[in-house]
């Protein structure tokens, strides 16, 4: 039982490049989330998926797209990376409302 | 929407002393309050949570208290140890909300040897 697995762990992009961050969970959780973490700003929600087949915007969705491929997988795509997207990205999942979030190990993204 | 404020932003204590971190929330319908610990370079991990039908919960050196009337909850760590040094986040959510936990901005706790 690996929990929440994110790939890659580190990534450097040039402005304008695109990439997809991958996330998979093996806990049969319904809800999945993408957060970004910047110094002094805590965890901010980018997008979430309450169940397979649904996705919704969070607090800071601009510049990102997501896909809930199936119940296990939830990917985050940057179509045209900008330096402001330099951050640590965490994927998380939980079984139901008002249950604990389980986080992946994070992806450290740098956009130059 | 929900707003969670967390204080202090940094806290230094001597090893063996107690540490208290406080959070206030705005939505009286919130009824689930977890606390996460994030060590440097690691992912946030749940350390304790409380639901609104109880006022206090303990787990060894860690306790959380909830005051629903005042809409605030606190994390208490007793007999602090160097390995308690980390960033601590509080959060709040309510039934029926798949959207998110609303997180506080975090407290950097440093335990001085």
HADDOCK unambig.tbl for C-alpha pairs under 7 A between the chains (distance, minus, plus):
assign (segid A and resid 40 and name CA) (segid B and resid 105 and name CA) 6.93 0.50 0.50
assign (segid A and resid 41 and name CA) (segid B and resid 105 and name CA) 5.81 0.50 0.50
assign (segid A and resid 42 and name CA) (segid B and resid 104 and name CA) 6.88 0.50 0.50
assign (segid A and resid 42 and name CA) (segid B and resid 105 and name CA) 4.55 0.50 0.50
assign (segid A and resid 42 and name CA) (segid B and resid 106 and name CA) 6.00 0.50 0.50
assign (segid A and resid 43 and name CA) (segid B and resid 103 and name CA) 6.60 0.50 0.50
assign (segid A and resid 48 and name CA) (segid B and resid 99 and name CA) 6.70 0.50 0.50
assign (segid A and resid 50 and name CA) (segid B and resid 98 and name CA) 5.67 0.50 0.50
assign (segid A and resid 97 and name CA) (segid B and resid 95 and name CA) 6.18 0.50 0.50
assign (segid A and resid 97 and name CA) (segid B and resid 96 and name CA) 6.42 0.50 0.50
assign (segid A and resid 97 and name CA) (segid B and resid 97 and name CA) 6.13 0.50 0.50
assign (segid A and resid 97 and name CA) (segid B and resid 98 and name CA) 5.38 0.50 0.50
assign (segid A and resid 98 and name CA) (segid B and resid 32 and name CA) 5.87 0.50 0.50
assign (segid A and resid 98 and name CA) (segid B and resid 93 and name CA) 6.41 0.50 0.50
assign (segid A and resid 98 and name CA) (segid B and resid 94 and name CA) 6.39 0.50 0.50
assign (segid A and resid 98 and name CA) (segid B and resid 95 and name CA) 6.24 0.50 0.50
assign (segid A and resid 103 and name CA) (segid B and resid 43 and name CA) 6.29 0.50 0.50
assign (segid A and resid 103 and name CA) (segid B and resid 44 and name CA) 6.50 0.50 0.50
assign (segid A and resid 104 and name CA) (segid B and resid 43 and name CA) 6.54 0.50 0.50
assign (segid A and resid 105 and name CA) (segid B and resid 42 and name CA) 6.43 0.50 0.50
assign (segid A and resid 105 and name CA) (segid B and resid 43 and name CA) 5.13 0.50 0.50
assign (segid A and resid 106 and name CA) (segid B and resid 43 and name CA) 6.59 0.50 0.50
